[in-house]
Amino acid sequence: MFEHFFQCPYCWEEISMLLDASVSQQTYIEDCEVCCNPIQITAHFDDAELVVFTAENIEQ
């Protein structure tokens, strides 16, 4: 697991999340630690290297 920093798509604050490189493709929803809005996280790893990362707001 490693820490990845990115900007929240709602409040634009820099936040971080722990990512698990043992799962090559993953999509999940996690709340922003600053504004508490739900963020859809998509991460793809190749040989434990992060190759794709997106953090998108959830349309309601």
C-alpha positions as CSV (number, residue, x, y, z in Angstrom):
1,M,0.0,0.0,0.0
2,F,1.2,3.5,-0.7
3,E,-0.2,7.0,-0.3
4,H,-1.3,8.9,-3.3
5,F,-2.0,12.6,-3.3
6,F,-4.6,14.3,-5.6
7,Q,-7.1,17.1,-5.7
8,C,-10.7,16.6,-4.6
9,P,-13.1,17.2,-7.6
10,Y,-15.5,19.0,-5.2
11,C,-13.6,21.3,-2.9
12,W,-10.2,21.3,-4.8
13,E,-8.2,20.6,-1.7
14,E,-5.3,18.3,-1.9
15,I,-6.1,15.0,-0.2
16,S,-4.5,11.6,0.0
17,M,-5.6,8.0,-0.1
18,L,-3.9,4.7,0.5
19,L,-3.9,2.6,-2.6
20,D,-3.4,-1.2,-2.7
21,A,-1.2,-2.1,-5.7
22,S,-1.9,-5.8,-5.2
23,V,-5.2,-5.4,-7.0
24,S,-4.4,-4.5,-10.6
25,Q,-7.7,-2.7,-11.5
26,Q,-10.1,-1.2,-9.0
27,T,-13.0,1.2,-8.8
28,Y,-14.6,2.3,-5.6
29,I,-16.2,5.3,-3.8
30,E,-14.6,7.0,-0.9
31,D,-15.5,10.3,0.8
32,C,-13.3,13.3,0.7
33,E,-11.5,13.8,4.1
34,V,-12.1,17.6,3.8
35,C,-15.6,18.1,2.4
36,C,-17.1,14.6,2.9
37,N,-18.5,14.4,-0.7
38,P,-18.3,11.0,-2.4
39,I,-15.4,10.5,-4.9
40,Q,-15.3,7.7,-7.4
41,I,-11.7,6.4,-7.4
42,T,-10.4,4.4,-10.4
43,A,-6.8,3.0,-10.2
44,H,-5.0,0.7,-12.5
45,F,-1.6,-0.8,-11.7
46,D,1.0,-2.6,-13.9
47,D,3.6,-4.5,-12.0
48,A,2.7,-2.6,-8.8
49,E,3.2,0.7,-10.6
50,L,0.2,3.1,-10.8
51,V,-0.5,3.8,-14.5
52,V,-4.0,5.3,-14.3
53,F,-5.7,7.2,-11.5
54,T,-8.9,9.2,-11.7
55,A,-10.9,10.9,-9.0
56,E,-14.3,12.0,-10.2
57,N,-17.4,13.5,-8.6
58,I,-20.5,11.4,-8.4
59,E,-23.5,12.7,-10.3
60,Q,-26.6,12.8,-8.1
